[in-house]
């Protein structure tokens, strides 16, 4: 297109006009008045209630013409804020600002909010709002002192103490006394004016006896946090306490006289003045004359008394001490001439240690008791004279409780005020003879107490020492005691063996752990004081390793002293590692227990399995260096064994039992995936011919873990229904007996089976608690809500299987890895482990319900041994299997279930008929047993009568009237009142009949 000149002129004019129009609009906008605030929000932060804070907000003119600030106010009318438009407002030129002052004066604690509104006549920003906030915090009220102790005063007397209250704010403070025991305390002030300091008088006036406490609370608002003055006081009936009380007198014949005394201590805060002493009968008379004496607080006055026995007179009475404090008052103490005061008794009163080689050490024990009947005796210490350097004492003990000495060094030691009650209470004290040189020695040991009349009892110590040695010894294992690998959180025991092969006797002493590896190594029997090891004799002792959950590598050391001047100190290194392992042993140790020398030992077994999700190969199994060569492998690993996840094999061990004493050896397993060997300890003890020794440790009562192992075969419908029906009443019985029951359920299915069994495992729970899919709680506490309904639902394990392998599913369910992990890594289901089901302190009851026998494959003895070791050494009585199985009485079940029955009988459990219509009669006794300390202890062998049977509890032999032998159950039953308490050691010795071996 061609544009002419005229067209160009018109276009140019149009462009100029348009440009001028835009410019005029911008100029108009630029000359408007624009107001802005210099902040988006105002936050005062934390301010104590009653204090003031001020901040400024500026109204800025960012335009080109002035405007006027008209108004500023808080639109919420919050009394905690004040808003001031300075100078009443006014003109704000361009580029300048006007100040709005905002003051925060919190009247309560917590967040306090307001909205500031600013009004101007500006063209832009004429009305603006600003959020304002602050936090009210507790007022900083001054109270001095922060606590008032009125000490001790008599009931119905008072004491006044002062506290200074400083009010730093312009709000009045309110005072009140609060607390559960506020009534005896009062304050003379209710309000403290603003910005002032006031002395407040508080009074304690008790109307009842005892310790009392309250709080004087000072607040600046009704809901404010108070500043507190703690108030406490103690009210007593009278100012004096007497020691001893009652005042004891010796029991004397008629017409005789005896003296005694008591010490009266003023336990109140004010001095008191004694006016008179009076007795209730003239048979008692005061010998002291303290009348008119002023007794200061905590001061003691001794009052001596006399008793004159009359034929018809009383042998008890009262001493009344009249005194003046705030008013005339009295204190009384009983006078007792019947005897029975706390009396120090020691047995024996002479200790003869016999003859010992120089360098040896032996111990004997004295028992310290209270022969009185009224009140405790206080053991205060010991001292010795004579040849005391050849003797020593340990620390006093009461049962397993050890009390350190308060102070002193041998031969004078001070105890920490140990009280001994009348009756069976006692302290025991070990006395040592540790000769430094040859000779005959005599010393006197004095046991000290607060017995008023015989505060010391003397024990004569005699001993002789001869020269001997030097000791030649053999110490095993060598070169060290090696635990190898024990998985974190688990424990193991091995031991050492000391033998004297030389002609000279060995005097040993102070056998202890000189290095316990940071507490991971212990001697379960405690340090060994010492003894004499004659030619060709020996002794063994146990050393335990408890692997911490963090794992690691650990070194320790056993140390003992022998009578060999050239080499007196003997040491044995101890080593252990703790790393996770894919290998798991069930049981984790092989314990033959005490074996008769003349009875063949039954082989013992452990089951080794792969707990991980990948295959592993067991390359070797060897018995390492232990205390002897008494153990051997019946089923050695002759070629590497590859284990798929969950797969395992049995290892059978024999014990020669032809060397007397205790024996400890390590059984090591080497896998292809782990650098350190895996440990299974081997334990045994050979006793003299004919003598069997069974040892137990009493467990806790009222805790029971129950694992129901329920057959899920197609014929079990009726029996499962009967078991479910028994559950509500069974749980109610547990509640009545105060038994804390924890219940889990698994099936007898070891492998999956097509069919509808539910629970997420197709009938192959393989020891996992039902339901495996976690659709319900799998571990159920008997006291939980809906416990009965949940357990009943879990017992419905289905009817899809055709193979009963309940003994193996039981073992897997109670063994690692299931028992130790929340998830079984070998299976696809999540969170299907059994962690949290079993409790270490609880008894374990496995209840099997099956209408045919078990087909697990391993011998019943394998499962008996597993349950006997489930709770640890000495706790075989704590785990039982109970079987509801066929007995031939109903046509719908098999005729018998010998394998289940054998395990039940072998673990001290019960056998019932699955054909019974109601299972409560079978289940309730299981609860009954757990509701009280265990009274029945099954024996490991059959006694040859009871003539040579003895029962000891914590080393004390019980009389034949305190226990009975039940031949039908082959168990010792403790009589009522003689049942061991939790933690006590039980030892049963008897002549046994050798059991036939296969």
HELIX and SHEET records of a PDB file:
HELIX    1   1 UNK A    5  UNK A   30  1                                  26    
HELIX    2   2 UNK A   86  UNK A   88  5                                   3    
HELIX    3   3 UNK A  388  UNK A  390  5                                   3    
HELIX    4   4 UNK A  717  UNK A  736  1                                  20    
HELIX    5   5 UNK A  787  UNK A  795  1                                   9    
HELIX    6   6 UNK A  806  UNK A  813  1                                   8    
HELIX    7   7 UNK A  818  UNK A  820  5                                   3    
HELIX    8   8 UNK A  860  UNK A  869  1                                  10    
HELIX    9   9 UNK A  876  UNK A  878  5                                   3    
HELIX   10  10 UNK A  898  UNK A  906  1                                   9    
HELIX   11  11 UNK A  920  UNK A  930  1                                  11    
HELIX   12  12 UNK A  960  UNK A  962  5                                   3    
SHEET    1   A 4 UNK A  35  UNK A  37  0                                        
SHEET    2   A 4 UNK A  53  UNK A  61 -1                                        
SHEET    3   A 4 UNK A  97  UNK A 104 -1                                        
SHEET    4   A 4 UNK A  81  UNK A  85 -1                                        
SHEET    1   B 5 UNK A  41  UNK A  48  0                                        
SHEET    2   B 5 UNK A 127  UNK A 137  1                                        
SHEET    3   B 5 UNK A 110  UNK A 120 -1                                        
SHEET    4   B 5 UNK A  67  UNK A  74 -1                                        
SHEET    5   B 5 UNK A  90  UNK A  92 -1                                        
SHEET    1   C 4 UNK A 142  UNK A 144  0                                        
SHEET    2   C 4 UNK A 158  UNK A 167 -1                                        
SHEET    3   C 4 UNK A 196  UNK A 205 -1                                        
SHEET    4   C 4 UNK A 185  UNK A 187 -1                                        
SHEET    1   D 5 UNK A 147  UNK A 154  0                                        
SHEET    2   D 5 UNK A 227  UNK A 236  1                                        
SHEET    3   D 5 UNK A 210  UNK A 219 -1                                        
SHEET    4   D 5 UNK A 173  UNK A 178 -1                                        
SHEET    5   D 5 UNK A 191  UNK A 192 -1                                        
SHEET    1   E 4 UNK A 240  UNK A 243  0                                        
SHEET    2   E 4 UNK A 257  UNK A 266 -1                                        
SHEET    3   E 4 UNK A 300  UNK A 308 -1                                        
SHEET    4   E 4 UNK A 284  UNK A 286 -1                                        
SHEET    1   F 5 UNK A 247  UNK A 248  0                                        
SHEET    2   F 5 UNK A 328  UNK A 336  1                                        
SHEET    3   F 5 UNK A 316  UNK A 324 -1                                        
SHEET    4   F 5 UNK A 272  UNK A 279 -1                                        
SHEET    5   F 5 UNK A 294  UNK A 295 -1                                        
SHEET    1   G 4 UNK A 344  UNK A 347  0                                        
SHEET    2   G 4 UNK A 362  UNK A 370 -1                                        
SHEET    3   G 4 UNK A 426  UNK A 433 -1                                        
SHEET    4   G 4 UNK A 391  UNK A 393 -1                                        
SHEET    1   H 6 UNK A 350  UNK A 357  0                                        
SHEET    2   H 6 UNK A 456  UNK A 466  1                                        
SHEET    3   H 6 UNK A 439  UNK A 449 -1                                        
SHEET    4   H 6 UNK A 377  UNK A 386 -1                                        
SHEET    5   H 6 UNK A 412  UNK A 420 -1                                        
SHEET    6   H 6 UNK A 407  UNK A 409 -1                                        
SHEET    1   I 2 UNK A 397  UNK A 398  0                                        
SHEET    2   I 2 UNK A 401  UNK A 402 -1                                        
SHEET    1   J 4 UNK A 474  UNK A 476  0                                        
SHEET    2   J 4 UNK A 491  UNK A 499 -1                                        
SHEET    3   J 4 UNK A 538  UNK A 546 -1                                        
SHEET    4   J 4 UNK A 521  UNK A 522 -1                                        
SHEET    1   K 5 UNK A 481  UNK A 485  0                                        
SHEET    2   K 5 UNK A 569  UNK A 578  1                                        
SHEET    3   K 5 UNK A 552  UNK A 562 -1                                        
SHEET    4   K 5 UNK A 506  UNK A 515 -1                                        
SHEET    5   K 5 UNK A 528  UNK A 533 -1                                        
SHEET    1   L 4 UNK A 583  UNK A 586  0                                        
SHEET    2   L 4 UNK A 604  UNK A 610 -1                                        
SHEET    3   L 4 UNK A 648  UNK A 655 -1                                        
SHEET    4   L 4 UNK A 631  UNK A 633 -1                                        
SHEET    1   M 5 UNK A 589  UNK A 596  0                                        
SHEET    2   M 5 UNK A 678  UNK A 687  1                                        
SHEET    3   M 5 UNK A 661  UNK A 671 -1                                        
SHEET    4   M 5 UNK A 616  UNK A 623 -1                                        
SHEET    5   M 5 UNK A 641  UNK A 643 -1                                        
SHEET    1   N 3 UNK A 691  UNK A 697  0                                        
SHEET    2   N 3 UNK A 985  UNK A 993 -1                                        
SHEET    3   N 3 UNK A 942  UNK A 943 -1                                        
SHEET    1   O 4 UNK A 691  UNK A 697  0                                        
SHEET    2   O 4 UNK A 985  UNK A 993 -1                                        
SHEET    3   O 4 UNK A 950  UNK A 953 -1                                        
SHEET    4   O 4 UNK A 956  UNK A 957 -1                                        
SHEET    1   P 6 UNK A 780  UNK A 781  0                                        
SHEET    2   P 6 UNK A 740  UNK A 747 -1                                        
SHEET    3   P 6 UNK A 703  UNK A 710  1                                        
SHEET    4   P 6 UNK A 843  UNK A 849  1                                        
SHEET    5   P 6 UNK A 879  UNK A 885  1                                        
SHEET    6   P 6 UNK A 911  UNK A 913  1                                        
SHEET    1   Q 3 UNK A 936  UNK A 938  0                                        
SHEET    2   Q 3 UNK A 971  UNK A 974 -1                                        
SHEET    3   Q 3 UNK A 963  UNK A 966 -1                                        
END                                                                             
